[in-house]
């Protein structure tokens, strides 16, 4: 029998063991580890998205203003304003999105709960049909649905997961936690393209901003490959290409916008 620690046996040894060889304690610990990992990956996804958005959007702003004027103060004000606006916007958006999604999920789950209690035969038939859709023979699907119907709470979870693609009890942090992760990561990312303008001449700050943002984005792509399974170089270069496009486009529009707006004297 497998011990209570998930590190007791290797993956190869697990593959050769029958289901009965795994203790309830081992399975419980293994599932807890998997669920914690899933929740962590969700937070990592939010952090990566926030940082990427902060880097690219702020780079576009400072590059646009830097392309339009050599005024360091104007560039810094634009960059810092864009960063602060993005922090609060992303945090508020993530909070409202997560909260609204949770409320919608709860309402859908409530509808399924009402069906299980008021129309159990209908629920049982739906579950049997969904099992058949997944490839089970009709007789086995009906038998499984009959067993689940004896336990309404299990029947509810099965219906919610298979019919709606939801979970009755979702793992992961609260909407507030997601908002903090998103806002913080955006702010950290947004600081990178702004800092070169604080320490370098404006003419060099544009190049420094592009290089600093590119390096950080490449490293984010490399780090992301650890969880996506993609090649580190390809993942890093993909994000780097996005930053290069944003920076070049921003600088280009910064040069042509003054002329289009009747102020050619502001062009570099």
Secondary structure as UniProt FT lines:
FT   TURN            6..7
FT   HELIX           11..15
FT   HELIX           19..21
FT   HELIX           24..68
FT   HELIX           72..118
FT   HELIX           120..133
FT   TURN            134..135
FT   HELIX           138..149
FT   HELIX           152..159
FT   HELIX           160..164
FT   HELIX           175..199
FT   HELIX           202..228
FT   HELIX           232..260
FT   TURN            261..262
FT   HELIX           264..266
//
